[in-house]
Amino acid sequence: MPQLTNTSLCLIVFRLVALSLLINVSMVWPAWALTPKQQYYQAEKAYATLKKNTRYQKYRDKWLACIDKYQKVYRLDPSGPWAAAGLYKSGILYLELHTRSYLDADRKEAVNVFQRIIQRYPKSRYTPKSRSQLADVDKPAARPAKSASARHLKKALAEYDKLMASAEKQKFRDQWEKCVDYFQVAYRSDASGRVAAESLYMTGLLFKGLSDKSNREADLDQAMEYFRRVKREFPGSAFAKKADDELAANFSGTAATIDVGDPLASIIAQNQNDSEAGMSDASMQQTGLVTVQGLRFWSNPSYTRIVIDADKETRFSHRLLKKDPAIKKPQRLYIDLSKSRLGRDIQKFVPINDELLSDARAGQYTGESVRIVVDIKSFKTYKIFSLKNPFRIVLDVWGADSDRQAASPSTSPRRPSTGKLPPGAIARQLALGVSRIVIDPGHGGKDYGAPGYLKGVHEKDVVLQIAKRLARKVETELKCDAVLTRTTDRYLTLEERTAIANTQNADLFISIHTNAVRDRRAYGIETFFLNLATDEDAIRVAARENATSAKNISDLETILNDLMQNAKISESSRLAAMVQQEMYLHLKKNFSHIRSKGVKQAPFYVLLGAQMPALLVETSFISNPRECKRLISAKYQEKLCDGIIRGIRKYIKETSPTAFYFPSAERDKNG
């Protein structure tokens, strides 16, 4: 009997201790949340699974999912003992991913992570480890052995032969894409040799073959882009000649077969009378020709964006021509649109006259093709991509000093110089590059955005109110310049919004929106940054904000893979995490039923080409009864903006710890 009593007492004591621990934990962490330690072990488990599964290791999203689990350790408690450990392991995984992807962006992500650990956790045991990793990363990488790249190419060619020998395999898109992946691995294993040229050329052939099966213009466009890359990157190779033949075969009468002495002169002159006499819009619709409707541009000394508007989607090609002093022709870039006619009222000559470009000219090149020629003064690089609904072609041109100008604090064009330092000037100088923030209220004018649960409430009006409040707080609390893409109810295209941010030399770009779904029970806040979508919800949101279909989202992968090398993905991700966290915590203090849907990534048109950290905030669900009422209330808008400001301030402090430090003399002077 005494033995039984002792056992019972032990059980009672054990239960009391367990209950006490549970109460203590629940006071810090919600019942549904993992602690940072638990999250770390969950990430370790996911990593162990990934290491065992060689098939999963082929897929980028599997690596990114595992990396996100480690980074969530940091996000749960950035000042806690497990934060540095989570960040360090995410950096290690980025390095491992780099050995497979050969993408410089992955290596840069790892470097950013290790630098953050050193800066934020100087006494952590992971700081010397991070320094060691950075030292290894900085060592010149040994060039892959020729035998290794040759093996990759041999394997890719074997897969190509298998695909071509099987009519059954050719029916399935994934079989073509699988073969493309083999050639991409071969290309990345030696990106400057014969293997690379052949790999790019074969990738083009695969997309051309796929387009014959899928009848998708996007696949043929992809093929032509790979052929152009072969010519651009390996101009003297045998594969450049083959690529040129492919371009000629698919664009007969345009880029590959023309006399390039003067892109417009004689041939356009022959067609000009027909173009000016013109067809009626109805006639062009009957013939199935695309109407080129106009040219638009935005510029500053280091960046220019040109947009070509058309009423329907069509194929296009482009080519960069060298300067020709013999005929007094500057360097030129032209874009050919097939099956196209000039619109009746189009402005054929658009003077630009900035530091990069002289002008843009439009002409009827043949009876069924339009040519746009851009005369170039100087440039560092350029990108061309298309957007849909409506169809338009976007040309971004960067100058040689664009990086330097983008990194340096901008001077506000709206404030005349008085010879005195304006209030907050010291804070702006100390912010080390964060001096101007462009705020973009989504939609506007004819684009109402999502309809609210309450009658007469529209997204375009709500986000303009929020953006104006946020702009005031940026000016007064952060002492930074705030630039609004629109201050009234007017329509802006998505590409125009990014162009404004770039030409204003913005340091941050924040696009404000409200969420909406058919299910009125859905609620919460979420923040997005530019990347390939990782879940169906993100695809849905991007499709709605892009005013396109979810099907077209996949077409953005080619664009993003090209643009992400220069995009501020890491900084945007970090900024988004801080804004989302502070928004959620601040709103939760003041309102009930606040839900964080987290940070997500998706391909938003409005963020494409942004040269600064950029994010899109879905402030709340305008389709939800409770959140719709809150979105139109001044109190909710104020608290929401306060949360965003807290997130931006936290980002500035972490990236520039001295940004909000005032010397004692300055502090005394300003009180």
ZALUMMAR-113927 format. One line per field, with one value per residue (C-alpha): residue number from 0; x, y negated, z. Coordinates in nm, 2 decimals. Last residue first. Layout:
dotor	[NUM_...]
u	[X_...]
v	[Y_...]
w	[Z_...]
REM end
This chain:
dotor	[670_669_668_667_666_665_664_663_662_661_660_659_658_657_656_655_654_653_652_651_650_649_648_647_646_645_644_643_642_641_640_639_638_637_636_635_634_633_632_631_630_629_628_627_626_625_624_623_622_621_620_619_618_617_616_615_614_613_612_611_610_609_608_607_606_605_604_603_602_601_600_599_598_597_596_595_594_593_592_591_590_589_588_587_586_585_584_583_582_581_580_579_578_577_576_575_574_573_572_571_570_569_568_567_566_565_564_563_562_561_560_559_558_557_556_555_554_553_552_551_550_549_548_547_546_545_544_543_542_541_540_539_538_537_536_535_534_533_532_531_530_529_528_527_526_525_524_523_522_521_520_519_518_517_516_515_514_513_512_511_510_509_508_507_506_505_504_503_502_501_500_499_498_497_496_495_494_493_492_491_490_489_488_487_486_485_484_483_482_481_480_479_478_477_476_475_474_473_472_471_470_469_468_467_466_465_464_463_462_461_460_459_458_457_456_455_454_453_452_451_450_449_448_447_446_445_444_443_442_441_440_439_438_437_436_435_434_433_432_431_430_429_428_427_426_425_424_423_422_421_420_419_418_417_416_415_414_413_412_411_410_409_408_407_406_405_404_403_402_401_400_399_398_397_396_395_394_393_392_391_390_389_388_387_386_385_384_383_382_381_380_379_378_377_376_375_374_373_372_371_370_369_368_367_366_365_364_363_362_361_360_359_358_357_356_355_354_353_352_351_350_349_348_347_346_345_344_343_342_341_340_339_338_337_336_335_334_333_332_331_330_329_328_327_326_325_324_323_322_321_320_319_318_317_316_315_314_313_312_311_310_309_308_307_306_305_304_303_302_301_300_299_298_297_296_295_294_293_292_291_290_289_288_287_286_285_284_283_282_281_280_279_278_277_276_275_274_273_272_271_270_269_268_267_266_265_264_263_262_261_260_259_258_257_256_255_254_253_252_251_250_249_248_247_246_245_244_243_242_241_240_239_238_237_236_235_234_233_232_231_230_229_228_227_226_225_224_223_222_221_220_219_218_217_216_215_214_213_212_211_210_209_208_207_206_205_204_203_202_201_200_199_198_197_196_195_194_193_192_191_190_189_188_187_186_185_184_183_182_181_180_179_178_177_176_175_174_173_172_171_170_169_168_167_166_165_164_163_162_161_160_159_158_157_156_155_154_153_152_151_150_149_148_147_146_145_144_143_142_141_140_139_138_137_136_135_134_133_132_131_130_129_128_127_126_125_124_123_122_121_120_119_118_117_116_115_114_113_112_111_110_109_108_107_106_105_104_103_102_101_100_99_98_97_96_95_94_93_92_91_90_89_88_87_86_85_84_83_82_81_80_79_78_77_76_75_74_73_72_71_70_69_68_67_66_65_64_63_62_61_60_59_58_57_56_55_54_53_52_51_50_49_48_47_46_45_44_43_42_41_40_39_38_37_36_35_34_33_32_31_30_29_28_27_26_25_24_23_22_21_20_19_18_17_16_15_14_13_12_11_10_9_8_7_6_5_4_3_2_1_0]
u	[1.48_1.60_1.91_1.98_1.96_2.18_2.44_2.40_2.45_2.13_2.08_1.79_1.98_2.28_2.17_2.14_2.00_1.84_1.73_1.59_1.39_1.26_1.15_0.97_0.79_0.69_0.56_0.35_0.21_0.13_-0.04_-0.28_-0.34_-0.44_-0.66_-0.84_-0.91_-1.02_-1.28_-1.34_-1.12_-1.29_-1.64_-1.49_-1.30_-1.62_-1.83_-1.55_-1.52_-1.28_-1.04_-0.75_-0.44_-0.31_0.04_0.25_0.63_0.94_1.31_1.45_1.51_1.15_1.15_0.83_0.66_0.33_0.31_0.29_0.46_0.40_0.57_0.41_0.44_0.19_-0.19_-0.19_-0.54_-0.69_-1.02_-1.01_-0.87_-0.62_-0.34_-0.39_-0.35_0.00_0.11_-0.02_0.11_0.45_0.49_0.38_0.60_0.90_0.85_0.79_1.11_1.31_1.16_1.21_1.58_1.64_1.45_1.61_1.57_1.88_1.91_1.53_1.46_1.55_1.40_1.10_1.03_1.05_0.83_0.57_0.40_0.30_0.08_-0.12_-0.33_-0.42_-0.60_-0.52_-0.61_-0.26_-0.42_-0.66_-0.40_-0.16_-0.42_-0.52_-0.15_-0.08_-0.38_-0.26_0.08_0.45_0.42_0.74_0.89_0.81_0.71_0.38_0.22_-0.08_-0.37_-0.67_-1.02_-1.22_-1.58_-1.71_-1.61_-1.61_-1.26_-1.12_-0.80_-0.73_-0.43_-0.14_0.19_0.50_0.83_1.15_1.46_1.29_1.50_1.19_1.24_1.24_0.93_0.74_0.83_0.69_0.36_0.36_0.39_0.07_-0.12_-0.26_-0.62_-0.71_-0.90_-0.66_-0.32_-0.16_0.19_0.24_0.59_0.69_1.02_1.17_1.15_1.04_0.77_0.65_0.71_0.65_0.34_0.20_0.25_0.08_-0.23_-0.24_-0.19_-0.48_-0.72_-0.61_-0.64_-1.01_-1.11_-0.96_-1.09_-1.46_-1.73_-2.07_-2.26_-2.09_-1.91_-1.66_-1.60_-1.24_-1.06_-1.24_-1.03_-1.19_-1.01_-0.80_-0.63_-0.37_-0.25_0.13_0.36_0.71_0.96_1.25_1.54_1.64_2.00_2.21_1.95_2.21_2.16_1.78_1.81_2.03_1.79_1.50_1.39_1.54_1.91_1.95_2.05_1.69_1.68_1.34_1.14_0.95_1.24_1.34_1.71_1.78_2.00_2.26_2.21_1.99_2.24_2.53_2.34_2.22_2.57_2.61_2.26_1.96_1.70_1.36_1.15_0.79_0.57_0.20_-0.11_-0.42_-0.47_-0.12_0.24_0.55_0.92_1.23_1.54_1.83_2.19_2.46_2.34_2.45_2.31_2.06_1.81_1.50_1.33_0.98_0.89_0.54_0.46_0.19_0.24_0.60_0.79_0.50_0.68_0.73_1.02_1.17_1.40_1.74_1.80_2.03_2.09_1.75_1.63_1.30_1.14_0.85_0.80_0.51_0.24_-0.04_-0.37_-0.45_-0.30_0.00_-0.05_0.06_0.09_0.44_0.58_0.94_1.15_1.45_1.76_1.99_2.35_2.38_2.37_2.60_2.61_2.98_2.96_2.75_2.67_2.59_2.24_2.05_1.77_1.42_1.14_0.77_0.48_0.13_-0.13_-0.41_-0.49_-0.13_0.07_0.44_0.59_0.93_1.11_1.42_1.68_2.00_1.93_1.55_1.28_0.92_0.79_0.47_0.42_0.09_-0.19_-0.02_-0.32_-0.30_-0.41_-0.69_-0.80_-1.15_-1.01_-0.79_-1.09_-1.30_-1.02_-1.02_-0.72_-0.46_-0.41_-0.12_-0.01_-0.04_0.16_0.42_0.48_0.75_0.90_0.92_1.14_1.37_1.45_1.34_1.62_1.90_2.19_2.02_1.91_1.65_1.64_1.67_1.46_1.16_1.05_1.09_1.06_1.04_1.29_1.52_1.52_1.61_1.89_2.03_2.03_2.23_2.48_2.51_2.55_2.87_3.01_3.13_2.84_2.83_2.64_2.42_2.37_2.29_2.07_1.87_1.81_1.70_1.46_1.32_1.24_1.06_0.86_0.76_0.65_0.46_0.28_0.11_0.02_0.10_0.25_0.43_0.52_0.69_0.92_1.02_1.07_1.30_1.49_1.55_1.68_1.91_2.06_2.11_2.28_2.50_2.62_2.68_2.88_3.10_3.21_3.10_2.83_3.00_2.79_2.51_2.46_2.46_2.21_1.99_2.02_1.89_1.61_1.49_1.45_1.22_1.03_0.96_0.85_0.64_0.45_0.31_0.22_0.59_0.63_0.39_0.57_0.88_1.21_1.24_1.21_1.47_1.71_1.66_1.73_2.06_2.15_2.10_2.32_2.60_2.56_2.60_2.89_3.06_3.01_3.19_3.47_3.54_3.61_3.40_3.59_3.72_3.54_3.75_3.74_3.48_3.24_3.49_3.56_3.19_3.15_3.42_3.27_2.94_3.10_3.26_2.91_2.73_2.86_2.66_2.84_2.81_2.44_2.29_2.59_2.76_2.42_2.31_2.63_2.58_2.22_2.32_2.60_2.36_2.11_2.40_2.49_2.13_2.11_2.43_2.23_2.44_2.12_2.27_2.58_2.37_2.11_2.38_2.49_2.12_2.10_2.40_2.24_1.91_2.12_2.27_1.94_1.79_2.09_2.10_1.73_1.75_1.86_1.58_1.60_1.44_1.17_0.92_1.09_1.42_1.28_1.07_1.40_1.47_1.13_1.17_1.49_1.31_1.04_1.30_1.48_1.16_1.07_1.39_1.32_1.60_1.65_1.31_1.42_1.73_1.52_1.74_1.88_1.52_1.40_1.69_1.61_1.24_1.34_1.59_1.31_1.08_1.37_1.41_1.03_1.03_1.31_1.14_0.82_0.54_0.21_-0.14_-0.16_-0.03_0.33_0.45_0.17_0.11_0.46_0.42_0.09_0.23_0.53_0.29_0.08_0.38_0.50_0.15_0.13_0.46_0.37_0.04_0.22_0.48_0.21_0.03_0.35_0.43_0.08_0.11_0.44_0.27_0.00]
v	[-6.83_-6.90_-7.08_-6.84_-6.54_-6.70_-6.76_-6.41_-6.24_-6.08_-5.71_-5.60_-5.47_-5.35_-4.98_-4.99_-4.66_-4.56_-4.92_-4.98_-4.65_-4.73_-5.07_-4.92_-4.67_-4.94_-5.16_-4.87_-4.82_-5.19_-5.18_-4.90_-5.09_-5.40_-5.21_-5.03_-5.36_-5.54_-5.28_-5.17_-4.86_-4.76_-4.73_-4.51_-4.31_-4.21_-4.13_-3.95_-4.03_-4.32_-4.07_-4.24_-4.44_-4.23_-4.39_-4.37_-4.39_-4.55_-4.57_-4.80_-4.77_-4.67_-4.49_-4.29_-4.40_-4.52_-4.20_-3.99_-3.65_-3.50_-3.46_-3.43_-3.58_-3.48_-3.44_-3.63_-3.63_-3.91_-3.80_-4.07_-4.42_-4.66_-4.44_-4.20_-4.49_-4.56_-4.20_-4.13_-4.44_-4.39_-4.03_-4.11_-4.41_-4.22_-3.91_-4.13_-4.33_-4.01_-3.86_-4.18_-4.20_-3.84_-3.88_-4.22_-4.14_-4.12_-3.75_-3.73_-3.89_-3.61_-3.33_-3.56_-3.61_-3.24_-3.16_-3.42_-3.18_-2.96_-3.25_-3.24_-2.94_-3.13_-3.38_-3.75_-4.07_-4.07_-4.12_-3.84_-3.60_-3.69_-3.62_-3.28_-3.18_-3.26_-3.05_-2.76_-2.74_-2.81_-3.09_-3.19_-3.50_-3.86_-3.94_-3.90_-4.00_-3.85_-3.97_-3.77_-3.67_-3.40_-3.36_-3.54_-3.24_-3.40_-3.54_-3.89_-4.06_-4.43_-4.60_-4.83_-4.81_-4.90_-4.99_-5.06_-5.26_-5.46_-5.61_-5.80_-5.64_-5.29_-5.35_-5.52_-5.23_-4.99_-5.17_-5.20_-4.83_-4.77_-5.02_-5.32_-5.44_-5.75_-5.80_-6.05_-6.05_-5.80_-5.64_-5.80_-5.92_-5.93_-6.10_-5.96_-6.11_-5.76_-5.91_-6.22_-6.14_-5.77_-5.84_-6.08_-5.82_-5.55_-5.76_-5.84_-5.47_-5.36_-5.61_-5.50_-5.13_-5.19_-5.37_-5.12_-4.82_-4.92_-4.98_-5.08_-4.80_-4.64_-4.31_-4.50_-4.47_-4.38_-4.62_-4.92_-4.94_-5.22_-5.47_-5.31_-4.97_-4.94_-5.22_-5.22_-5.37_-5.47_-5.50_-5.75_-5.78_-5.42_-5.43_-5.45_-5.56_-5.79_-6.05_-6.03_-6.07_-6.37_-6.53_-6.49_-6.85_-7.02_-7.11_-7.47_-7.61_-7.65_-7.38_-7.32_-7.02_-6.80_-6.64_-6.47_-6.37_-6.01_-5.81_-5.61_-5.24_-5.31_-5.56_-5.32_-5.03_-5.24_-5.37_-5.18_-5.25_-5.02_-4.96_-4.79_-4.70_-4.59_-4.43_-4.47_-4.24_-4.35_-4.13_-3.99_-4.09_-4.06_-4.06_-4.25_-4.31_-4.55_-4.59_-4.86_-5.13_-5.42_-5.65_-5.41_-5.46_-5.24_-5.08_-4.94_-4.72_-4.62_-4.31_-4.20_-4.42_-4.45_-4.69_-4.92_-5.17_-5.27_-5.49_-5.53_-5.81_-5.92_-5.66_-5.63_-5.97_-6.09_-6.22_-6.03_-6.16_-5.93_-5.90_-5.70_-5.84_-5.59_-5.72_-5.47_-5.17_-5.01_-4.66_-4.32_-3.96_-3.95_-4.21_-4.30_-4.47_-4.68_-4.79_-5.04_-5.16_-5.49_-5.52_-5.75_-5.53_-5.45_-5.51_-5.19_-5.13_-4.76_-4.62_-4.46_-4.22_-4.15_-3.90_-3.91_-3.67_-3.81_-3.87_-4.11_-4.48_-4.60_-4.84_-4.88_-4.98_-5.16_-5.17_-5.38_-5.38_-5.56_-5.92_-5.89_-5.75_-5.65_-5.55_-5.48_-5.36_-5.30_-5.09_-4.81_-4.64_-4.26_-4.12_-3.86_-3.98_-4.06_-4.23_-4.45_-4.54_-4.64_-4.86_-5.04_-4.98_-5.23_-5.51_-5.59_-5.23_-5.18_-5.49_-5.38_-5.04_-5.14_-5.38_-5.10_-4.90_-5.19_-5.34_-5.12_-4.90_-5.07_-4.84_-4.54_-4.38_-4.14_-3.76_-3.68_-3.96_-3.96_-3.81_-3.46_-3.44_-3.07_-2.95_-3.25_-3.19_-2.83_-2.92_-3.17_-2.90_-2.67_-2.95_-3.01_-2.64_-2.64_-2.89_-3.25_-3.43_-3.22_-3.43_-3.64_-3.38_-3.10_-3.34_-3.42_-3.04_-3.02_-3.31_-3.15_-2.83_-3.02_-3.21_-2.87_-2.75_-3.07_-3.04_-2.72_-2.46_-2.20_-1.94_-2.17_-2.40_-2.10_-2.05_-2.42_-2.39_-2.09_-2.26_-2.56_-2.34_-2.17_-2.51_-2.60_-2.27_-2.30_-2.64_-2.53_-2.22_-2.43_-2.64_-2.93_-2.80_-2.47_-2.27_-2.52_-2.41_-2.04_-2.09_-2.29_-2.01_-1.75_-1.99_-2.03_-1.65_-1.65_-1.94_-1.74_-1.44_-1.66_-1.78_-1.44_-1.33_-1.31_-1.01_-0.80_-0.90_-0.75_-0.77_-1.15_-1.12_-0.84_-1.04_-1.35_-1.14_-1.02_-1.38_-1.48_-1.20_-1.29_-1.66_-1.58_-1.35_-1.62_-1.87_-1.62_-1.54_-1.90_-1.94_-2.20_-2.53_-2.57_-2.84_-3.13_-3.15_-3.40_-3.12_-2.95_-3.27_-3.33_-2.98_-3.04_-3.37_-3.20_-2.94_-3.21_-3.37_-3.04_-3.03_-3.35_-3.65_-3.87_-3.78_-4.05_-4.15_-3.81_-3.63_-3.88_-3.83_-3.45_-3.49_-3.74_-3.51_-3.22_-3.43_-3.54_-3.18_-3.11_-3.41_-3.30_-3.00_-2.69_-2.50_-2.19_-2.33_-2.64_-2.42_-2.30_-2.67_-2.76_-2.47_-2.60_-2.94_-2.79_-2.61_-2.93_-3.11_-2.84_-2.83_-3.21_-3.22_-2.94_-3.14_-3.41_-3.76_-3.68_-3.47_-3.30_-3.45_-3.29_-2.94_-3.02_-3.05_-2.68_-2.58_-2.82_-2.64_-2.31_-2.45_-2.61_-2.28_-2.10_-2.39_-2.34_-1.99_-1.74_-1.68_-1.52_-1.23_-1.18_-1.12_-1.05_-1.41_-1.55_-1.34_-1.45_-1.81_-1.77_-1.62_-1.90_-2.16_-1.99_-2.00_-2.38_-2.43_-2.26_-2.48_-2.79_-2.70_-2.56_-2.74_-2.61_-2.67_-3.02_-3.07_-3.28_-3.24_-2.89_-2.79_-2.89_-2.71_-2.39_-2.40_-2.44_-2.15_-1.93_-2.01_-1.94_-1.61_-1.50_-1.58_-1.39_-1.09_-1.09_-1.11_-0.81_-0.61_-0.69_-0.59_-0.26_-0.18_-0.26_0.00]
w	[-2.93_-3.28_-3.18_-2.89_-3.12_-3.38_-3.12_-2.97_-3.30_-3.43_-3.49_-3.70_-4.00_-3.80_-3.81_-4.19_-4.33_-3.99_-3.91_-4.26_-4.24_-3.90_-4.01_-4.31_-4.09_-3.84_-4.13_-4.26_-3.91_-3.87_-4.21_-4.09_-3.77_-3.96_-4.21_-3.93_-3.75_-4.07_-4.15_-4.51_-4.47_-4.14_-4.30_-4.58_-4.31_-4.13_-4.44_-4.63_-5.00_-4.93_-4.79_-4.61_-4.69_-4.98_-4.98_-5.29_-5.25_-5.41_-5.32_-5.59_-5.96_-6.04_-6.38_-6.31_-5.99_-6.15_-6.36_-6.05_-6.06_-5.71_-5.38_-5.04_-4.69_-4.43_-4.43_-4.10_-3.94_-3.73_-3.57_-3.30_-3.34_-3.17_-3.06_-3.35_-3.60_-3.47_-3.46_-3.81_-3.97_-3.80_-3.92_-4.28_-4.31_-4.17_-4.40_-4.71_-4.65_-4.62_-4.93_-5.12_-5.01_-5.13_-5.46_-5.56_-5.93_-6.15_-6.20_-6.15_-6.49_-6.72_-6.51_-6.46_-6.82_-6.90_-6.60_-6.70_-6.95_-6.65_-6.53_-6.85_-6.74_-6.42_-6.64_-6.67_-6.50_-6.34_-6.00_-6.05_-6.19_-5.92_-5.65_-5.80_-5.85_-5.49_-5.38_-5.59_-5.43_-5.50_-5.75_-5.93_-5.78_-5.70_-5.35_-5.17_-4.84_-4.67_-4.46_-4.34_-4.43_-4.62_-4.50_-4.81_-5.03_-5.38_-5.33_-5.27_-5.15_-5.12_-5.28_-5.20_-5.41_-5.22_-5.40_-5.20_-5.29_-5.57_-5.85_-5.97_-6.31_-6.16_-5.94_-6.23_-6.46_-6.21_-6.22_-6.60_-6.64_-6.45_-6.67_-6.49_-6.47_-6.28_-5.95_-5.80_-5.63_-5.86_-5.86_-5.51_-5.42_-5.05_-4.96_-4.64_-4.28_-4.15_-3.93_-4.11_-4.48_-4.46_-4.24_-4.50_-4.78_-4.57_-4.53_-4.90_-4.98_-4.75_-4.92_-5.27_-5.16_-5.06_-5.38_-5.63_-5.42_-5.46_-5.21_-5.36_-5.20_-4.91_-4.97_-5.18_-5.55_-5.66_-5.88_-6.03_-6.34_-6.55_-6.33_-6.06_-6.00_-5.72_-5.50_-5.56_-5.30_-5.41_-5.12_-5.14_-4.89_-4.82_-4.97_-4.66_-4.41_-4.26_-4.54_-4.49_-4.12_-4.16_-4.40_-4.16_-4.17_-4.48_-4.49_-4.60_-4.94_-5.03_-5.30_-5.45_-5.34_-5.58_-5.76_-5.44_-5.44_-5.46_-5.22_-5.40_-5.49_-5.80_-5.93_-5.89_-6.04_-6.34_-6.42_-6.75_-6.86_-6.84_-7.12_-7.05_-7.36_-7.29_-7.56_-7.52_-7.54_-7.36_-7.17_-7.20_-7.13_-7.35_-7.27_-7.38_-7.16_-7.20_-7.10_-7.04_-7.28_-7.50_-7.76_-7.91_-8.19_-8.13_-8.44_-8.43_-8.73_-8.84_-9.04_-9.28_-9.60_-9.51_-9.28_-9.19_-8.97_-8.61_-8.48_-8.13_-8.04_-7.91_-7.64_-7.33_-7.18_-7.27_-7.61_-7.63_-7.96_-8.07_-8.45_-8.59_-8.36_-8.42_-8.55_-8.83_-8.64_-8.80_-8.93_-8.80_-8.90_-8.75_-8.50_-8.56_-8.29_-8.37_-8.17_-8.32_-8.28_-8.47_-8.85_-9.04_-9.35_-9.30_-8.92_-8.88_-8.51_-8.44_-8.47_-8.19_-8.30_-8.20_-8.28_-8.24_-8.25_-8.21_-7.93_-8.00_-7.98_-7.97_-7.75_-7.77_-7.43_-7.38_-7.05_-7.00_-6.72_-6.63_-6.71_-6.64_-6.86_-6.93_-7.27_-7.47_-7.83_-8.00_-8.15_-8.34_-8.49_-8.53_-8.87_-8.89_-9.23_-9.11_-8.80_-9.02_-9.24_-8.93_-8.80_-9.14_-9.36_-9.42_-9.68_-9.45_-9.44_-9.81_-9.87_-9.62_-9.77_-10.02_-9.77_-9.52_-9.76_-9.85_-9.51_-9.22_-9.08_-9.27_-9.37_-9.23_-9.55_-9.44_-9.42_-9.05_-8.89_-9.12_-9.45_-9.33_-8.96_-8.89_-9.15_-9.10_-8.72_-8.78_-9.02_-8.77_-8.50_-8.74_-8.80_-8.43_-8.38_-8.59_-8.34_-8.40_-8.24_-7.93_-7.67_-7.90_-8.18_-7.93_-7.73_-8.05_-8.10_-7.73_-7.79_-8.10_-7.91_-7.63_-7.89_-8.04_-7.70_-7.63_-7.96_-7.84_-8.10_-7.85_-8.08_-8.32_-8.03_-7.86_-8.16_-8.15_-7.78_-7.83_-8.11_-7.89_-7.61_-7.87_-7.96_-7.60_-7.53_-7.84_-7.74_-7.38_-7.48_-7.71_-7.41_-7.20_-6.97_-6.87_-6.62_-6.67_-7.03_-6.96_-6.68_-6.92_-7.18_-6.93_-6.82_-7.18_-7.20_-6.90_-7.05_-7.37_-7.16_-6.94_-7.24_-7.33_-7.69_-7.78_-7.55_-7.77_-8.09_-7.94_-8.14_-8.10_-7.73_-7.70_-7.93_-7.70_-7.39_-7.55_-7.64_-7.28_-7.15_-7.40_-7.30_-6.93_-7.00_-7.20_-6.91_-6.68_-6.93_-6.97_-6.60_-6.44_-6.40_-6.04_-5.85_-5.74_-5.36_-5.23_-5.14_-4.93_-4.73_-4.70_-4.55_-4.30_-4.20_-4.15_-3.93_-3.73_-3.68_-3.61_-3.25_-3.19_-3.05_-3.36_-3.42_-3.64_-3.86_-3.88_-3.92_-4.19_-4.38_-4.38_-4.52_-4.79_-4.91_-4.93_-5.14_-5.36_-5.43_-5.52_-5.75_-5.93_-6.07_-6.12_-6.03_-5.88_-5.69_-5.62_-5.44_-5.20_-5.14_-5.08_-4.83_-4.64_-4.62_-4.49_-4.22_-4.11_-4.09_-3.87_-3.64_-3.61_-3.50_-3.25_-2.95_-2.99_-3.13_-3.47_-3.30_-3.53_-3.84_-3.76_-3.73_-4.04_-4.23_-4.16_-4.30_-4.59_-4.69_-4.70_-4.93_-5.15_-5.19_-5.29_-5.52_-5.71_-5.82_-5.90_-5.53_-5.50_-5.72_-5.50_-5.19_-4.89_-4.88_-4.90_-4.62_-4.40_-4.49_-4.39_-4.05_-3.99_-4.08_-3.82_-3.57_-3.63_-3.60_-3.27_-3.15_-3.28_-3.10_-3.31_-3.33_-3.27_-2.90_-2.94_-2.81_-2.52_-2.26_-2.39_-2.30_-1.94_-1.91_-2.07_-1.83_-1.53_-1.66_-1.70_-1.35_-1.21_-1.40_-1.27_-0.91_-0.94_-1.09_-0.82_-0.55_-0.70_-0.72_-0.35_-0.25_-0.43_-0.26_0.08_0.00]
REM end
